[in-house]
């Protein structure tokens, strides 16, 4: 129960304040309005919070229709606040967009070697891409550059161990590009879009 001491407009007050001021009196848990008024106190009744950008409880309640009730202050966001919110919203959007881009790039893809090796899942996580770029691709390029299409490179895909030649690995890279480049292309389109977009919505990447 929230109270106001009406004789000097002290607010907020509690039942404990009332009891401390009148230690010889006995008060129930919910004293009546008449009991409070006799001692210069009144109940402050709650009121619904109004709509608005910034809504705060006022320092003092208001006296309306013969009773005290909770008061509110309402204001619109300032230009600085709106600018900060817009800046934060943009930063959050870009972070979410990057996270979704990276998730999609890391999904991997299936590659069919077209022979007894069958279909292998090529991992494209950050660690996978680093290993492919630093260890496998330079070797494959060196072999392909010398027209060597017989030397086998031992790799391990998400499916398991497999051997590829230099030219075969370059074909794998072409297949990867066909999947990854559209993700990058769509990422830059979404980054430049004006309309609000949920980066996690699959339709946004279609």
C-alpha positions, 0 to 999 in steps of 0.5 A, spaced: 500 500 500 502 506 497 501 512 501 501 520 501 502 524 507 497 529 505 498 535 510 505 536 507 505 532 501 510 527 503 511 522 498 511 516 498 510 513 504 508 506 507 504 503 512 511 502 516 512 510 516 505 511 519 506 506 524 512 509 526 509 516 526 503 514 531 507 508 535 501 508 540 496 507 535 494 500 532 493 499 525 490 493 521 494 491 514 489 495 510 487 501 514 481 505 512 481 511 508 477 515 514 483 512 519 488 515 514 485 521 513 484 522 521 492 522 521 493 526 515 495 520 510 491 518 504 492 512 500 495 513 493 491 508 488 494 505 482 492 508 475 494 504 468 500 506 465 499 510 459 502 509 452 508 513 450 515 513 448 518 514 455 513 513 460 515 514 468 511 515 474 511 522 476 514 524 483 508 526 486 501 523 485 495 527 483 488 528 486 483 526 481 475 526 483 476 526 490 482 521 491 489 521 490 492 516 484 498 514 481 501 519 476 505 518 470 509 523 465 509 521 458 514 524 452 516 522 445 523 520 444 528 525 443 532 526 436 538 524 439 534 518 442 531 516 435 538 516 432 541 512 437 536 507 437 536 507 429 544 506 430 543 500 434 538 497 430 542 498 424 548 495 428 544 489 430 541 488 423 548 487 420 551 483 426 545 478 425 546 478 417 553 476 418 551 471 423 546 468 418 551 469 412 556 465 416 552 460 418 550 458 411 557 459 408 559 453 413 553 448 411 557 445 406 555 441 400 555 434 397 559 433 391 559 427 386 565 424 384 561 421 378 565 414 380 566 409 385 568 414 390 560 417 390 558 423 393 562 426 399 560 432 403 565 437 403 565 441 409 566 449 409 566 451 416 571 456 418 576 451 420 575 447 413 576 453 409 582 454 412 585 447 411 582 447 404 585 454 402 592 453 406 594 445 404 589 442 399 588 448 394 595 450 393 598 443 392 592 442 387 594 448 383 601 446 382 599 439 380 594 442 375 599 447 373 604 442 370 598 438 367 599 432 372 592 429 373 594 423 376 598 424 382 593 423 388 592 428 394 589 424 400 583 429 403 578 427 409 571 430 407 565 430 412 564 423 409 570 420 410 577 419 406 578 420 399 583 421 394 583 427 388 587 429 383 589 436 382 584 438 377 579 434 380 580 438 386 579 444 382 572 442 380 570 441 387 572 448 388 568 450 382 562 447 385 563 450 392 563 457 388 557 455 385 554 454 392 557 460 396 557 466 391 550 466 391 550 467 398 555 472 398 551 476 392 545 476 396 548 478 403 550 484 399 543 485 397 540 485 403 546 489 406 544 495 402 536 494 402 532 499 405 526 495 408 526 491 414 528 484 413 529 478 418 536 475 416 534 468 419 528 468 414 529 463 409 525 467 404 530 473 405 535 469 401 531 466 396 
